[in-house]
Amino acid sequence: MTTGDTAAGHPQTRDISALAVWIACGLIFAAIIGFVWFNPEALAGSARTTEQGLFEIAQNLSLIIALALTVDMLVRADTPMLRGWLVVVLLGLIFLFGEEISWGQHFFGWETSGIFAEINDQGETNFHNTADGWLDQKPRALLLLGMILGTIVHPLVKHFRKGRGLFDNPWWLAPTLASLAPVIFSQLAALPKRLDDTTWFAALPYVRWSEAEEVFIYIFFITYLLSLRTRFSQRKALGIKPAG
């Protein structure tokens, strides 16, 4: 799969396999549906409010992989702008991982106290379960908007404008079509929650579908960073001058 983001006069770099990403996401989604029907408790743990289930394990593992890839790219980065962007990504991933594990509470099991006992609606040491969802729903909506713009709108604009997309410069900013699959599957996973006031999904056992959505959102980071690493390495091999 080509990306079309290389400089004029140079061959296009190849991306990671979009097909492989689709297959991997499809298998993960099928596994989730299988657990929903046959062993839903395994997804969340021994109770609906526990954090030791497969959803949490998959989220944490995805974030750890994404963090490792970000650090690797920081070491490789050859321009101040790219390093700055990767620092932003790294800080965002650290915050997400910290929030997912309640900054260590899920591992060490301390009691929630102080301000968190007052503002956290699930009794955890984190910010995203506070009132009004300002550190949960709003950032997630903003991230989802960026994912949609990058993997759907940008490629479509690029196609119809004969190679000129929304985020062409710097070349590393926009995700590619290789990251489309986790975006699509994240929204498929979110459907039961968003339509829970209908009877369409009434037959499904209870699971927190927002957790399934988060799994694919975090997988998106992995695909974006793998794609970035692959294209960066090829640009270096081809001797393409750094841009941005």
ZIHUQUI-V67017 format. One record per backbone hydrogen bond with DSSP energy under -1.0 kcal/mol. NH is the residue of the N-H (numbers start at 1). CO is the residue of the C=O. If there is no record, write none. Layout:
nh = {NH,NH}
co = {CO,CO}
This chain:
nh = {3,10,15,21,22,23,24,25,26,27,28,29,30,31,32,33,34,35,36,37,38,39,42,43,45,50,54,55,57,58,59,60,61,62,63,64,65,66,67,68,69,70,71,72,73,74,75,76,77,83,84,85,86,87,88,89,90,91,92,93,94,95,96,97,98,99,100,101,102,103,104,105,106,108,109,119,120,121,123,126,130,133,136,138,140,141,142,143,144,145,146,147,148,149,150,151,152,153,154,156,157,158,159,160,161,162,163,173,179,180,184,185,186,187,188,189,190,194,195,196,198,202,204,209,211,213,214,215,216,217,218,219,220,221,222,223,224,225,226,227,228,229,230,231,232,233,234,235,236,237,238,240}
co = {13,7,1,17,18,19,20,21,22,23,24,25,26,27,28,29,30,31,32,33,34,35,39,40,41,47,42,43,53,54,55,56,57,58,59,60,61,62,63,64,65,66,67,68,69,70,71,72,73,79,80,81,82,83,84,85,86,87,88,89,90,91,92,93,94,95,96,97,99,98,101,102,101,104,105,115,116,129,120,124,127,130,133,133,136,137,138,139,140,141,142,143,144,145,146,147,148,148,149,152,153,154,155,156,157,159,158,170,176,177,180,181,182,183,184,185,186,190,191,193,195,199,201,207,208,209,210,211,212,213,214,215,216,217,218,219,220,221,222,223,224,225,226,227,228,229,230,231,232,233,234,235}
